Amino acid sequence: MAAGCELCEQPGGVPVASGLAWRVIRVADADFPAFYRVVWTAHVAEFTDLSPAERATCMDVVARVETVLRERLSPTKINLAAFGNMVPHLHWHVIARFDWDSHFPQPVWGTRQRDVAPAAASRLAVALDVLDAAVRSAVQAVGESA
């Protein structure tokens, strides 16, 4: 843990699943309800700070979250990102994007393109609790390398 690190000190969203070396949270964002983060537990800034086995574990979790989003929601696109500019703690964004979402085709951090009605969460093919359960089930089998 690092003092002052938001992802060390707080869950960072709605807890969905965790292993020894990682956790998956759902970001509470009304515009992007299918926005998940895979957060590495140890405070490291860069992907290459991990050993090869840890990198494989991390990407396995990311891929499993992506797979669930694709299978359950049939989004227009999945966005993957590992910026960490604001919070230099390794985490991957896994975001289901839809051509109807408020910012599409802009990034979620870009300029709003439209208002969405009804609310984005109600437009998803499955309820968020069902989606969270599917993500939890998919990642629980990931081997631990930490």
Secondary structure, 3 states (H helix, E strand, C coil): CCCCCHHHHCCCCEEEEECCCEEEEECCCCCCCCEEEEEECCCCCCHHHCCHHHHHHHHHHHHHHHHHHHHHHCCCEEEEECCCCCCCCCEEEEEEECCCCCCCCCCCCCCCCCCCCCCHHHHCCCCHHHHHHHHHHHHCCCCCCC
